Amino acid sequence: MLEAVKVALDPTPVQERLLVAHAGAARFAFNAGLAHVKTMIDSQEKPEWSLYALRRWWNANKNTLAVDGNGVPWWPENSKEAYNSGLESLSDALMNWSKSRKGRRKGRRVGFPKFRARNRTTPRFAYTTGSYGLIDGDANALKLPRIGRVHCMENVTARVGGARVLRMTVSRHAGRWHASLTVERADPTPTIPSKGGAVGIDLGVRTLAVLSDGTMIANPRTLNMGERRLKHAQKALSRKTKGSNRRHRARERVSRLHARVANQRRDLLDKLTTRLAVTYSDICIEDLNVNGMVRNHRLAKAIMDASFFELRRQLEYKTARTGTRLHVIDRWYPSSKRCSNCGKVKAKLSLNERVYHCDGCGLIIDRDLNAAINIKVAGSAPETLNARGAGVRPATLRGGGQSAVKREPSSRTHGVRLGANTRKSVLQAKTN
Ligand SMILES: [Zn+2]
């Protein structure tokens, strides 16, 4: 099993300049290789874009490409691994484009790679060969060839825990450098599932999560404050003139605040998912619309979708460790609109109705708690016992399956664009 161990780096100013130079070298090799491939395509030659071919081409031409104004090569200043990682990502990008064009790749269409501009690319490079990574007897540092011993913010040797390191990617996000080590571990042997029974989880906007047993996990005040600050910063950014220094500074502020909020949320989710995985024997969650997620620009929705994705990702690997079963409910299941007591489904439920009133049985219950109970019931149905797989449509849905996307008003349009309507009409044809 492959796992990523990500640590924050604490480079000296000199090292930081070298990190920037290495990331620039990777970008340079990517762009040079892309220009080469484009020329070959334009001259009707058969372009070769395997990593091997690109590397051979680079080695043959680097003395004429990577030179300064006086014709002196500057490429020896950086590790050859930097150029290699640029060529590797170019090769991957071309391969993905080619496969996507021929219909041999799942997901959205992948376009032809574009040149990478300095100010619009995440600075990134990787080490795959040579003596990089952990240092014997120096647990809080990593060895980066050509850059040196770089201090880390935590004990990285302990985090890796003796596993084999296959790759080290170094990148900068929101002004901070990180190293991500890909390590190979033995598959976890799940322990006996905990005896805590089943639980359903509903992620919310106002509260972080509501469990079907009535536990509410509130958003901490710091998180709400961070989100408010982020909103202000984004507004301020939108007012700045394009290309100005003020705009650049405003953008950096937005990305810093964004990273901070994201880190706080991830930390909360980490604590929540660990607690869930060790406490319960069955965990029920909803599936989410991953394709619709990318197309949304509204902040609250974007943050929630990201949380949802993160919750599921963490639960998947944590339940594999503890032996807890994870049930994923079909996302068309009307968990919010359905009464958890009598099963009656409402035709309409607006987002600001925080309390669910059932006109069938008179139940009055918190909206999110109602949803969490429904998720638990749907996940506990025998036909959905497909731990860690795709959701199975619960049979109970037939009783009143109509609503498409339930969470946010804005997601409705995306659902339609993604073909939700076709699915919906099939469902209705069955039920009516
Ligand atoms: Zn009811």
Boltz pocket constraint, residues with backbone or C-beta under 6 A from the ligand:
constraints:
  - pocket:
      binder: B
      contacts: [[A, 339], [A, 340], [A, 341], [A, 342], [A, 343], [A, 344], [A, 358], [A, 359], [A, 360], [A, 361], [A, 362], [A, 363]]
      max_distance: 6.0
